[in-house]
């Protein structure tokens, strides 16, 4: 098994971590810490950050909800073969290696014939062209990855306003517009998630029960899972306003878009996280050269983080919102202290060069 590290290094070098997680059936695949960490939900789990893989050559990995630690091979062994103990993981290592190499077509690591032919492979003058086509094919797969759900899925949740959000100032009409409902079984206020074409792809739920552990660790989960990293929440509603105003406001969470819409800022979309994926960057760029982008992150993000994140959107007009006057507190979103505070933050936004 001396080639295990070689395989890990190749996966890292060829940027195939997401591809491996997709093949395992993981959901809500996303990156954090500026792309240094991949997070995802287990195929049958409800925690969208349970699986974590470091974006380094060692592919150090863990499954937080199951106490699994090690490398990408240990994640594979648990998901495919239910290996938990060190003995079980060791017994499954060969099978996990075979599955991974077969999935990625790294056949030289599992078959002597392919190993020999790979060593004798002649230089390919047009190798860059094949790489480009492969990248485009990957992007095409990502763009259609989310399964389209029937709108009848929403019948089980209804269109029922949540009093907690009403008390926060979110009107009944706004809650109706965004399809707020209730999932009695999981004690969650729900809202539908659509793709950029307005098709239903998922349902997200906010815990409204009294269990403090759930409230702290699993406040939001996807009841109907989808890959959030290839879409922006609310883009299908915001797009006409973005085009007419030549401006897009990008925030972290769905609730922020609801308040902004209620206050007349209908050109707002949500990352549903804090770090944008490469696909989300591509979506923003496709909106057009003349669009101004205003990034409004939560209070706990410092200027360096905001600048680093915003700078990934190259070749576009970019603004950041930062609470220099401490109008917000702790982890507040830009709308948590009401309209006047938001208006002040928006008015004093700064340009990112």
C-alpha positions in Angstrom: 0.0 0.0 0.0 3.0 2.3 -0.5 1.2 4.2 -3.2 -1.7 5.4 -1.0 0.0 8.8 -0.4 0.8 9.0 -4.2 -2.9 8.6 -4.9 -3.9 11.2 -2.3 -1.4 13.7 -3.8 -2.7 13.1 -7.2 -6.3 13.7 -6.1 -5.2 16.9 -4.5 -3.1 18.0 -7.5 -6.0 17.2 -10.0 -8.6 18.9 -7.8 -10.8 15.8 -7.5 -11.9 15.9 -3.9 -15.4 17.1 -4.9 -15.6 14.4 -7.5 -14.9 11.8 -4.9 -17.5 13.1 -2.5 -20.1 13.3 -5.3 -19.4 9.7 -6.3 -19.9 8.6 -2.6 -23.3 10.2 -2.7 -22.5 13.0 -0.3 -24.7 16.2 -0.5 -24.3 19.9 0.2 -20.7 19.7 -0.9 -19.0 23.1 -0.2 -15.7 24.7 0.7 -14.8 26.7 3.7 -11.7 28.5 5.0 -11.1 30.0 1.7 -11.1 26.7 -0.1 -8.8 24.9 2.4 -11.6 22.6 3.6 -14.3 20.6 1.9 -17.5 19.9 3.9 -20.5 17.7 3.0 -23.3 15.7 4.4 -23.3 11.9 4.6 -25.6 10.2 2.0 -28.2 9.4 4.6 -27.3 12.1 7.2 -28.9 15.4 8.1 -25.7 17.3 9.0 -24.4 19.2 6.0 -20.9 19.5 7.6 -20.5 16.0 8.9 -17.9 14.9 6.3 -14.8 17.1 6.2 -11.7 16.7 3.9 -8.7 19.1 4.1 -7.7 20.4 0.7 -4.1 19.4 1.2 -1.9 16.6 -0.3 -2.6 14.4 2.7 -6.4 14.6 2.4 -6.8 14.4 6.2 -10.5 13.6 6.7 -13.1 13.0 9.4 -16.7 12.3 9.8 -17.6 14.5 12.8 -21.0 12.9 13.6 -19.5 9.3 13.6 -16.1 9.9 15.3 -14.2 8.8 12.2 -10.8 10.3 11.7 -8.0 9.6 9.2 -7.8 10.1 5.5 -10.1 10.0 2.5 -9.8 6.2 2.5 -11.4 6.1 5.9 -14.3 8.2 4.8 -14.8 5.8 1.9 -14.5 2.7 4.1 -17.2 4.1 6.4 -19.7 5.2 3.7 -19.3 2.1 1.5 -18.5 -0.7 4.0 -19.6 0.7 7.4 -16.1 0.4 8.8 -15.8 2.2 12.2 -13.1 0.6 14.2 -9.4 0.7 13.3 -9.5 -3.1 12.6 -12.5 -2.7 10.3 -10.9 0.3 8.4 -7.7 -1.7 8.0 -9.6 -4.7 6.6 -11.5 -2.4 4.1 -8.5 -0.5 2.9 -7.8 -2.6 -0.1 -11.5 -2.4 -1.2 -11.6 1.3 -0.6 -8.4 1.8 -2.7 -9.8 -0.3 -5.5 -13.1 1.6 -5.5 -11.4 5.0 -5.5 -8.9 4.1 -8.3 -11.6 2.5 -10.4 -13.9 5.5 -9.9 -11.2 8.0 -10.9 -9.7 5.7 -13.5 -6.4 5.6 -11.7 -6.1 2.0 -13.0 -2.3 1.9 -12.9 -2.6 1.6 -9.1 -4.8 -1.5 -9.2 -3.7 -3.3 -12.4 -0.2 -4.2 -13.4 -1.1 -3.9 -17.1 -2.3 -0.3 -16.8 0.7 0.5 -14.6 3.1 -0.6 -17.4 1.2 1.1 -20.1 1.1 4.3 -18.1 4.9 4.3 -17.6 5.4 3.9 -21.4 2.8 6.5 -22.4 4.1 8.9 -25.1 4.0 12.7 -24.7 0.7 14.2 -25.9 1.2 17.6 -27.7 -2.5 18.5 -27.2 -2.8 17.4 -23.6 -3.8 20.9 -22.6 -6.8 20.7 -24.9 -7.9 17.4 -23.3 -7.6 19.0 -19.9 -9.7 22.0 -21.0 -12.4 19.8 -22.4 -12.4 17.7 -19.2 -12.8 20.8 -17.1 -15.7 22.0 -19.3 -17.3 18.6 -19.0 -17.0 18.7 -15.2 -18.6 22.2 -15.2 -21.4 20.9 -17.4 -22.1 18.0 -15.0 -22.1 20.4 -12.0 -24.6 22.7 -13.7 -27.2 20.0 -14.0 -26.4 18.1 -10.8 -29.4 19.1 -8.7 -32.5 17.0 -9.2 -35.6 18.9 -10.0 -38.3 18.2 -7.4 -42.1 18.3 -7.9 -43.7 21.3 -6.4 -46.1 18.9 -4.7 -43.2 18.1 -2.3 -44.1 21.4 -0.5 -47.6 20.3 0.3 -46.4 18.4 3.4 -45.0 21.7 4.8 -47.8 24.1 3.9 -47.5 27.8 3.6 -47.5 28.6 7.3 -45.8 31.8 8.8 -43.4 31.2 11.6 -44.2 33.4 14.6 -40.6 33.8 15.7 -39.7 35.4 12.4 -42.9 37.5 12.5 -41.8 38.8 15.9 -38.4 39.7 14.4 -40.2 41.9 11.9 -40.7 39.6 8.9 -44.2 40.3 7.6 -46.8 37.7 6.8 -46.8 38.7 3.2 -43.0 38.3 2.9 -43.2 34.8 4.6 -45.9 33.9 2.1 -43.8 35.1 -0.8 -40.8 32.9 0.2 -43.0 29.9 1.0 -42.3 29.6 4.7 -43.8 26.4 6.1 -43.6 23.9 9.1 -42.1 20.4 9.3 -43.8 19.0 12.4 -41.6 15.9 12.5 -38.3 17.7 12.8 -39.7 20.8 14.5 -38.4 23.1 11.8 -39.7 26.2 10.0 -39.1 25.4 6.3 -38.5 27.2 3.1 -38.1 26.0 -0.5 -34.8 26.3 -2.4 -35.0 26.9 -6.2 -32.4 26.9 -8.9 -31.7 30.0 -11.1 -34.6 28.9 -13.4 -37.1 28.9 -10.5 -37.3 25.1 -10.3 -37.6 23.4 -6.9 -34.4 21.6 -5.9 -34.5 21.4 -2.1 -36.1 22.4 1.2 -34.2 23.8 4.1 -35.4 23.9 7.7 -34.6 26.0 10.7 -34.9 24.3 14.1 -37.6 25.9 16.3 -37.7 23.3 19.1 -36.3 23.5 22.6 -33.3 21.1 22.4 -30.3 23.3 23.0 -27.8 20.8 21.4 -29.8 20.7 18.2 -30.2 24.5 18.3 -26.5 25.0 18.7 -25.1 22.4 16.2 -27.9 21.7 13.7 -29.9 25.0 13.6 -30.3 24.8 9.8 -30.4 21.5 7.8 -31.6 20.6 4.4 -34.7 18.4 4.8 -34.8 17.9 1.1 -31.0 17.9 0.2 -29.5 19.7 -2.7 -26.0 20.9 -3.7 -26.1 24.5 -2.6 -22.6 25.3 -4.0 -23.8 25.4 -7.6 -26.6 27.9 -7.0 -27.4 31.1 -5.3 -30.5 31.2 -3.1 -33.2 33.7 -4.5 -31.4 34.2 -7.8 -34.5 33.4 -9.8 -36.5 36.2 -8.1 -33.6 38.7 -7.9 -32.3 38.3 -11.5 -34.7 40.8 -13.1 -33.9 43.4 -10.5 -30.1 42.8 -10.8 -30.4 43.4 -14.5 -32.5 46.6 -14.2 -30.3 48.0 -11.4 -27.0 46.7 -12.6 -26.3 45.7 -9.1 -26.3 42.4 -7.1 -26.2 42.3 -3.3 -24.6 39.0 -2.0 -25.3 37.9 1.6 -24.6 34.8 3.6 -28.1 33.5 4.5 -31.6 33.2 3.1 -33.2 35.1 6.0 -31.2 38.2 5.1 -32.6 38.1 1.6 -36.1 38.0 3.0 -35.6 41.2 5.0 -33.8 43.0 2.1 -36.7 42.1 -0.2 -39.2 43.3 2.3 -37.3 46.6 2.4 -37.2 47.0 -1.3 -33.7 45.7 -2.0 -35.0 42.9 -4.3 -31.6 42.5 -6.1 -30.2 40.3 -3.3 -29.0 36.7 -3.4 -27.5 34.3 -0.8 -24.5 32.1 -0.8 -26.0 29.9 2.0 -22.6 30.0 3.6 -19.7 32.4 3.8 -17.2 31.1 1.2 -18.3 31.1 -2.5 -17.6 28.0 -4.6 -15.9 28.3 -8.0 -19.2 27.6 -9.6 -20.8 30.5 -7.7 -18.0 32.8 -8.9 -18.7 31.6 -12.4 -22.4 32.4 -12.0 -21.7 35.9 -10.8 -19.3 36.6 -13.8 -22.0 35.4 -16.2 -24.3 38.1 -14.9 -22.3 40.6 -17.0 -19.4 43.0 -17.0 -21.5 46.0 -16.1 -23.0 44.5 -12.9 -21.8 46.1 -9.6 -21.4 43.5 -6.8 -22.0 44.4 -3.1 -20.9 41.8 -0.6 -22.7 42.1 2.8 -21.2 39.5 5.1 -22.2 38.8 8.8 -20.5 40.7 11.7 -18.1 37.9 12.5 -16.2 38.3 9.2 -13.2 40.7 9.4 -12.1 43.0 6.6 -9.3 40.7 5.5 -11.7 37.8 5.0 -14.1 40.0 3.1 -11.4 41.4 0.8 -9.9 37.9 0.2 -13.3 36.5 -0.7 -14.4 39.4 -2.8 -11.1 39.5 -4.7 -11.8 36.1 -6.2 -14.4 37.8 -8.4 -11.8 39.3 -10.8 -12.6 41.8 -13.5 -15.8 43.1 -11.9 -16.9 46.2 -9.9 -16.9 45.1 -6.3 -18.0 46.7 -3.0 -17.8 45.4 0.6 -19.9 46.3 3.6 -18.1 46.4 6.9 -19.5 47.5 10.2 -16.8 50.1 11.2 -19.1 51.8 13.7 -20.1 48.6 15.6 -23.8 48.9 14.8 -24.0 45.1 14.8 -23.0 42.6 17.5 -21.5 39.1 17.7 -22.6 37.1 14.6 -25.4 39.5 13.4 -26.3 39.5 9.8 -26.5 43.0 8.2 -30.3 43.1 8.6 -30.5 41.8 12.2 -30.6 45.3 13.8 -33.4 46.6 11.5 -33.7 48.8 8.4 -32.0 51.9 9.6 -28.8 50.0 10.5 -28.8 48.2 7.2 -29.4 51.5 5.3 -26.4 53.0 7.1 -24.2 50.0 6.3 -25.2 50.0 2.7 -24.7 53.8 2.3 -21.1 53.5 3.7 -20.0 50.5 1.6 -16.4 50.7 0.3 -15.0 49.8 -3.1 -12.6 46.8 -3.3 -9.8 47.5 -5.7 
